[in-house]
């Protein structure tokens, strides 16, 4: 209550002094200066309107702010808002929030200097004022408010916003005029809009993360299903071949079983698609190819060129195996003469490329697969590495197909 009375007294005193000054000037006028009643009537009417306006300002500020203090009563409002985004993103978010204000009239935004200036028309909070255009208080009224917002970049890649909402007039007018809480409303509205947009951004990021996690789980499930479908078939054929060889060539049967054990040892399940290494995946692929060489005989030739220094490169499990199986199934098995499988790895500019090539039927061959295996590899690369990894499948020269994985060199996955 004391603050409210002090505020009204301050406004009334300022106007009283102004009226007294005007009375002194009136009395110095020739002829009409002898009549005191016009200036007295004007003074009393003005003081009544000023006091009524001050109490109206108090009531509206209490209504919209829920309290009366120095910060809420002032015509000029300042806010410091922390936005957890990079300064450019924070500026765009702030600019959009200001442009959505009611009665916004003119916005000047400079992204390079991270500043926004805007003009906002004042609403007629209580309709037409008493006495209309004859109201002396309105002769000095201010029709618009203005906004100045500056984004300051911080070291932690966030943006700190300094927001100023004030009347479109000098600070001296604060002794005589009130803004009916309109600048407090504008400052709070912008703060709420920024908070809402930040929350929406967070929700979208959380939804995207949840979707990515779901996609990853689905991809792992599809991979597990693929293993469940392929491995029993492969194991059946290998064991059947070994059984036949035990009668005619026990040494080769023993060799085949040894390669099968090696293959199965490297095929033990990993938790949550844990990263393997290029060396481990190469050993699995070579064990698989050695088994096929026993079954296919001279129809299959294998050439490997993988430097020892690259064998520790992190690699998602079964990717190399998928490319090798594709080369066998769709490239060499359909050919009566068989062919050659090349496995090659190179490092260049912070990346490792792993290529599996064959000289088989090629992309236009008779054996056309569904593409599920390659699509699965691409999806796993996207979920694991984002845009830092890729799979390219092109025609080999003079025949066959070359599939190349491009991966970050000896780095952990970007997306977990």
C-alpha positions as CSV (number, residue, x, y, z in Angstrom):
1,X,0.0,0.0,0.0
2,X,2.8,2.4,0.9
3,X,4.5,1.9,-2.5
4,X,1.2,2.5,-4.3
5,X,0.6,5.7,-2.4
6,X,4.1,6.9,-3.0
7,X,3.7,6.2,-6.7
8,X,0.5,8.2,-7.0
9,X,2.0,11.1,-4.9
10,X,5.1,11.2,-7.2
11,X,2.9,11.5,-10.4
12,X,0.6,14.0,-8.7
13,X,3.5,16.1,-7.5
14,X,5.1,16.2,-10.9
15,X,1.8,17.4,-12.5
16,X,1.2,19.9,-9.7
17,X,4.6,21.5,-10.3
18,X,3.8,21.7,-14.0
19,X,0.4,23.2,-13.4
20,X,1.9,25.8,-11.0
21,X,4.5,26.7,-13.6
22,X,1.7,27.1,-16.2
23,X,-0.3,29.2,-13.7
24,X,2.6,31.5,-13.3
25,X,3.0,31.9,-17.1
26,X,-0.8,32.4,-17.3
27,X,-0.8,35.3,-14.8
28,X,1.8,37.1,-16.9
29,X,-0.4,37.2,-19.9
30,X,-2.0,40.6,-20.7
31,X,-5.8,40.9,-20.1
32,X,-6.7,37.2,-19.7
33,X,-4.0,36.8,-17.0
34,X,-6.4,38.6,-14.5
35,X,-8.8,35.7,-14.7
36,X,-7.7,33.0,-12.4
37,X,-10.7,30.7,-12.7
38,X,-9.9,29.2,-16.1
39,X,-6.4,28.0,-15.1
40,X,-7.8,26.9,-11.7
41,X,-10.5,24.8,-13.4
42,X,-8.0,23.4,-15.8
43,X,-5.6,22.5,-13.0
44,X,-8.2,20.7,-10.8
45,X,-9.6,18.8,-13.8
46,X,-6.1,17.7,-14.9
47,X,-5.1,16.7,-11.4
48,X,-8.3,14.6,-11.0
49,X,-7.5,12.8,-14.3
50,X,-3.9,12.3,-13.4
51,X,-4.7,10.8,-10.0
52,X,-7.5,8.6,-11.6
53,X,-5.0,7.5,-14.3
54,X,-2.4,6.6,-11.7
55,X,-4.8,4.5,-9.7
56,X,-6.0,2.9,-12.9
57,X,-2.4,2.0,-13.7
58,X,-1.9,0.5,-10.2
59,X,-5.0,-1.6,-10.6
60,X,-4.0,-3.0,-14.0
61,X,-0.4,-3.7,-13.0
62,X,-1.7,-5.6,-9.9
63,X,-4.1,-7.5,-12.1
64,X,-1.6,-8.6,-14.8
65,X,1.5,-9.0,-12.5
66,X,-0.1,-10.2,-9.3
67,X,2.0,-7.8,-7.3
68,X,2.9,-4.1,-6.9
69,X,6.6,-3.2,-6.7
70,X,9.1,-1.0,-8.4
71,X,9.9,-3.6,-11.1
72,X,6.2,-4.0,-12.1
73,X,5.2,-0.3,-11.8
74,X,7.9,1.0,-14.1
75,X,7.1,2.1,-17.7
76,X,10.4,0.6,-18.8
77,X,11.0,-3.1,-18.5
78,X,14.3,-5.0,-18.8
79,X,14.7,-8.8,-19.0
80,X,17.7,-11.0,-19.3
81,X,16.8,-14.2,-21.0
82,X,19.2,-17.2,-21.4
83,X,18.5,-19.3,-24.5
84,X,20.4,-22.6,-24.7
85,X,21.1,-22.4,-28.4
86,X,23.8,-20.9,-30.6
87,X,23.6,-17.1,-30.9
88,X,22.2,-17.3,-34.5
89,X,19.5,-19.8,-33.6
90,X,18.7,-17.7,-30.5
91,X,18.3,-14.6,-32.7
92,X,16.0,-16.4,-35.1
93,X,13.8,-17.7,-32.2
94,X,13.7,-14.2,-30.6
95,X,12.9,-12.5,-33.9
96,X,9.9,-14.9,-34.5
97,X,8.6,-14.3,-31.0
98,X,8.7,-10.5,-31.4
99,X,7.0,-10.6,-34.7
100,X,4.1,-12.5,-33.3
101,X,3.3,-9.8,-30.7
102,X,-0.2,-8.3,-31.0
103,X,-0.2,-4.8,-32.6
104,X,3.3,-5.1,-33.8
105,X,3.9,-2.4,-36.4
106,X,7.5,-2.3,-37.5
107,X,10.4,-4.6,-37.0
108,X,14.0,-4.0,-37.9
109,X,16.2,-7.1,-37.4
110,X,20.0,-7.3,-38.2
111,X,21.3,-10.8,-37.9
112,X,24.9,-9.8,-38.3
113,X,24.8,-7.5,-35.2
114,X,22.2,-9.7,-33.5
115,X,19.9,-6.8,-32.8
116,X,16.1,-6.3,-33.2
117,X,14.2,-3.0,-32.9
118,X,10.4,-3.0,-33.1
119,X,7.5,-0.6,-32.6
120,X,4.3,-1.8,-30.9
121,X,1.0,0.2,-30.8
122,X,-0.6,0.6,-27.4
123,X,-4.0,-1.0,-26.9
124,X,-7.0,1.0,-25.7
125,X,-7.0,-0.9,-22.4
126,X,-10.2,0.8,-21.1
127,X,-11.7,2.0,-24.3
128,X,-12.1,5.7,-24.9
129,X,-10.6,8.0,-22.2
130,X,-12.8,10.4,-20.3
131,X,-13.4,13.7,-22.2
132,X,-12.0,12.1,-25.3
133,X,-9.7,14.5,-27.3
134,X,-10.4,17.2,-24.7
135,X,-8.6,15.2,-22.0
136,X,-5.4,17.2,-21.2
137,X,-3.5,14.1,-20.2
138,X,-3.9,12.7,-23.7
139,X,-2.3,15.8,-25.2
140,X,1.0,14.5,-24.0
141,X,0.1,10.8,-24.4
142,X,2.4,8.2,-26.1
143,X,0.7,6.1,-28.8
144,X,3.4,3.4,-29.2
145,X,5.9,1.4,-27.2
146,X,9.3,0.2,-28.5
147,X,11.4,-2.9,-28.1
148,X,15.1,-3.3,-28.3
149,X,16.5,-6.9,-28.1
150,X,20.2,-7.8,-28.3
151,X,21.6,-11.3,-28.4
152,X,25.1,-11.8,-26.9
153,X,27.0,-15.0,-27.8
154,X,28.4,-16.9,-24.8
155,X,31.4,-19.2,-24.6
156,X,29.2,-22.3,-24.0
157,X,27.5,-21.9,-27.4
158,X,24.4,-20.3,-25.9
159,X,22.8,-16.9,-26.5
160,X,22.1,-14.3,-23.7
161,X,19.2,-11.9,-24.6
162,X,18.9,-8.4,-23.2
163,X,15.3,-7.3,-23.8
164,X,14.1,-3.7,-23.2
165,X,10.5,-2.7,-23.5
166,X,9.8,1.0,-23.1
167,X,7.6,3.9,-24.2
168,X,8.5,5.7,-27.4
169,X,9.5,8.8,-25.5
170,X,12.3,10.1,-23.2
171,X,12.7,8.9,-19.7
172,X,11.5,12.3,-18.4
173,X,8.0,11.4,-19.4
174,X,7.9,8.7,-16.7
175,X,7.3,11.5,-14.1
176,X,4.1,12.5,-15.8
177,X,2.7,9.5,-17.8
178,X,1.9,5.8,-17.1
179,X,1.8,3.0,-19.7
180,X,-1.0,1.0,-18.0
181,X,1.4,-2.0,-17.7
182,X,1.7,-2.4,-21.5
183,X,5.5,-2.7,-21.5
184,X,5.3,-5.2,-18.7
185,X,2.9,-7.2,-20.8
186,X,5.2,-7.1,-23.8
187,X,8.2,-8.1,-21.9
188,X,6.3,-11.1,-20.3
189,X,4.8,-12.1,-23.6
190,X,8.2,-12.2,-25.3
191,X,9.7,-14.2,-22.4
192,X,6.8,-16.7,-22.5
193,X,7.0,-17.0,-26.3
194,X,10.8,-17.7,-26.1
195,X,10.2,-20.3,-23.3
196,X,7.5,-22.0,-25.3
197,X,9.7,-22.2,-28.5
198,X,12.6,-23.5,-26.5
199,X,10.3,-26.2,-25.0
200,X,8.9,-27.1,-28.4
201,X,12.5,-27.4,-29.7
202,X,13.4,-29.7,-26.8
203,X,10.3,-31.8,-27.4
204,X,11.1,-32.2,-31.1
205,X,14.7,-33.2,-30.2
206,X,13.5,-35.7,-27.7
207,X,11.0,-37.1,-30.2
208,X,13.7,-37.4,-32.8
209,X,16.0,-39.1,-30.4
210,X,13.2,-41.5,-29.4
211,X,12.5,-42.2,-33.0
212,X,16.2,-42.8,-33.8
213,X,16.4,-45.2,-30.8
214,X,13.3,-47.0,-32.1
215,X,14.7,-47.2,-35.6
216,X,18.0,-48.6,-34.2
217,X,16.1,-51.2,-32.3
218,X,14.1,-52.2,-35.4
219,X,17.3,-52.4,-37.5
220,X,19.0,-54.6,-34.9
221,X,15.8,-56.7,-34.8
222,X,15.8,-57.1,-38.6
223,X,19.5,-58.0,-38.4
224,X,18.9,-60.6,-35.8
225,X,16.0,-62.0,-37.9
226,X,18.3,-62.1,-40.9
227,X,20.9,-64.0,-38.9
228,X,18.2,-66.4,-37.7
229,X,17.1,-67.1,-41.3
230,X,20.6,-67.3,-43.0
231,X,22.8,-69.0,-40.4
232,X,20.8,-72.2,-40.0
233,X,20.8,-72.6,-43.8
234,X,24.5,-72.0,-44.0
235,X,25.2,-74.3,-41.1
236,X,23.1,-77.1,-42.6
237,X,24.9,-76.9,-45.9
238,X,28.3,-76.8,-44.2
239,X,27.7,-79.7,-41.9
240,X,26.2,-81.7,-44.7
241,X,29.3,-81.1,-46.8
242,X,31.5,-82.0,-43.9
243,X,29.6,-85.2,-43.4
244,X,30.2,-86.2,-47.0
245,X,33.9,-85.3,-46.9
246,X,34.4,-87.4,-43.8
247,X,34.0,-90.5,-46.0
248,X,36.0,-89.4,-49.0
249,X,38.4,-86.8,-47.7
250,X,38.7,-86.7,-43.9
251,X,41.4,-84.0,-43.9
252,X,39.3,-81.6,-45.9
253,X,36.3,-82.3,-43.6
254,X,38.5,-81.5,-40.6
255,X,39.6,-78.3,-42.3
256,X,36.0,-77.3,-43.1
257,X,35.0,-77.9,-39.5
258,X,37.9,-75.8,-38.3
259,X,36.9,-72.9,-40.4
260,X,33.3,-73.4,-39.2
261,X,34.4,-73.1,-35.6
262,X,36.4,-70.0,-36.4
263,X,33.3,-68.5,-38.1
264,X,31.1,-69.3,-35.2
265,X,33.6,-68.0,-32.7
266,X,33.4,-64.6,-34.4
267,X,29.7,-64.7,-34.7
268,X,28.9,-64.7,-31.0
269,X,26.1,-62.2,-30.3
270,X,27.1,-58.7,-29.0
271,X,25.2,-56.5,-26.7
272,X,23.2,-53.6,-28.2
273,X,25.0,-53.7,-31.6
274,X,28.4,-53.2,-29.9
275,X,31.1,-52.2,-32.3
276,X,33.5,-54.8,-33.6
277,X,36.8,-54.2,-35.5
278,X,37.7,-54.5,-39.1
279,X,40.2,-57.3,-38.2
280,X,37.6,-59.4,-36.3
281,X,35.1,-59.0,-39.1
282,X,37.8,-59.9,-41.7
283,X,38.6,-63.1,-39.8
284,X,34.9,-64.0,-39.8
285,X,34.5,-63.3,-43.5
286,X,37.7,-65.3,-44.4
287,X,36.5,-68.3,-42.3
288,X,33.2,-68.1,-44.3
289,X,35.1,-67.9,-47.6
290,X,37.4,-70.7,-46.7
291,X,34.4,-72.9,-46.1
292,X,33.0,-71.9,-49.5
293,X,36.3,-72.6,-51.2
294,X,36.2,-76.1,-50.0
295,X,32.6,-76.4,-51.3
296,X,33.1,-74.5,-54.6
297,X,36.7,-75.7,-55.2
298,X,38.6,-73.8,-57.9
299,X,35.5,-71.8,-58.8
300,X,36.3,-69.4,-56.0
301,X,39.4,-67.3,-55.6
302,X,39.9,-64.8,-52.7
303,X,42.4,-61.9,-52.6
304,X,42.8,-59.8,-49.5
305,X,44.6,-56.5,-49.2
306,X,44.0,-55.1,-45.7
307,X,46.9,-53.4,-44.0
308,X,47.6,-54.5,-40.4
309,X,47.4,-50.9,-39.2
310,X,43.8,-50.6,-40.3
311,X,42.5,-53.8,-38.6
312,X,41.8,-52.0,-35.4
313,X,39.3,-49.7,-37.1
314,X,35.9,-49.8,-35.3
315,X,33.3,-51.5,-37.5
316,X,29.7,-52.5,-36.8
317,X,29.4,-56.3,-36.8
318,X,28.2,-58.3,-39.8
319,X,28.6,-55.4,-42.3
320,X,31.6,-56.8,-44.0
321,X,30.0,-60.3,-43.9
322,X,26.9,-58.9,-45.6
323,X,28.9,-57.5,-48.5
324,X,30.9,-60.7,-48.9
325,X,27.7,-62.9,-48.9
326,X,26.1,-60.6,-51.4
327,X,29.1,-60.9,-53.7
328,X,29.0,-64.7,-53.5
329,X,25.2,-65.1,-53.8
330,X,24.5,-62.6,-56.5
331,X,27.8,-62.4,-58.2
332,X,29.8,-65.7,-58.3
333,X,27.4,-68.5,-57.5
334,X,25.2,-67.9,-60.6
335,X,28.3,-68.2,-62.8
336,X,29.4,-71.7,-63.8
337,X,33.0,-70.5,-63.9
338,X,32.8,-68.8,-60.5
339,X,35.2,-65.9,-60.0
340,X,37.2,-63.8,-57.6
341,X,36.4,-61.9,-54.4
342,X,38.6,-58.9,-53.5
343,X,38.6,-57.4,-50.0
344,X,40.6,-54.2,-49.8
345,X,41.0,-51.4,-47.2
346,X,42.6,-48.0,-47.4
347,X,42.9,-44.9,-45.2
348,X,42.6,-41.4,-46.7
349,X,41.9,-38.0,-45.1
350,X,40.7,-39.3,-41.7
351,X,38.5,-42.0,-43.3
352,X,38.8,-45.7,-43.9
353,X,37.3,-47.3,-47.0
354,X,36.6,-51.0,-47.1
355,X,35.8,-52.4,-50.5
356,X,34.4,-55.9,-51.4
357,X,34.5,-56.5,-55.1
358,X,33.8,-59.4,-57.4
359,X,34.0,-60.2,-61.1
360,X,30.6,-62.0,-61.3
361,X,27.3,-61.3,-62.9
362,X,27.2,-57.6,-62.1
363,X,24.3,-55.3,-61.4
364,X,22.2,-56.6,-64.3
365,X,22.8,-60.2,-63.5
366,X,20.2,-63.0,-63.3
367,X,20.2,-63.2,-59.6
368,X,18.5,-60.1,-58.3
369,X,18.2,-59.8,-54.6
370,X,15.6,-57.9,-52.6
371,X,18.2,-55.3,-51.5
372,X,17.3,-55.8,-47.8
373,X,20.9,-56.6,-46.8
374,X,22.3,-53.4,-48.4
375,X,19.4,-51.3,-47.1
376,X,20.1,-52.7,-43.6
377,X,23.7,-51.7,-43.8
378,X,22.9,-48.2,-44.9
379,X,20.4,-47.8,-42.1
380,X,22.8,-49.0,-39.5
381,X,25.5,-46.6,-40.8
382,X,23.1,-43.7,-40.6
383,X,22.0,-44.5,-37.1
384,X,25.5,-45.2,-35.9
385,X,27.5,-42.4,-37.7
386,X,25.0,-40.0,-39.2
387,X,26.5,-38.4,-42.3
388,X,30.1,-39.4,-41.5
389,X,29.7,-42.9,-43.1
390,X,28.3,-44.2,-46.3
391,X,27.9,-47.3,-48.6
392,X,28.5,-47.0,-52.3
393,X,27.6,-49.8,-54.7
394,X,28.9,-49.5,-58.3
395,X,29.7,-51.6,-61.3
396,X,33.2,-53.2,-61.3
397,X,35.3,-53.3,-64.4
398,X,35.2,-55.3,-66.6
399,X,32.4,-57.2,-64.8
400,X,30.9,-57.6,-61.4
401,X,30.1,-55.3,-58.5
402,X,32.2,-53.2,-56.1
403,X,30.6,-52.2,-52.7
404,X,32.6,-49.7,-50.6
405,X,32.1,-48.8,-47.0
406,X,33.4,-45.3,-45.9
407,X,33.9,-45.0,-42.2
408,X,35.6,-42.6,-39.7
409,X,39.2,-43.7,-39.0
410,X,39.6,-45.3,-35.5
411,X,36.8,-43.2,-33.9
412,X,33.9,-44.2,-31.7
413,X,30.4,-43.9,-33.0
414,X,28.8,-40.5,-33.1
415,X,25.3,-41.7,-32.3
416,X,24.8,-44.2,-29.5
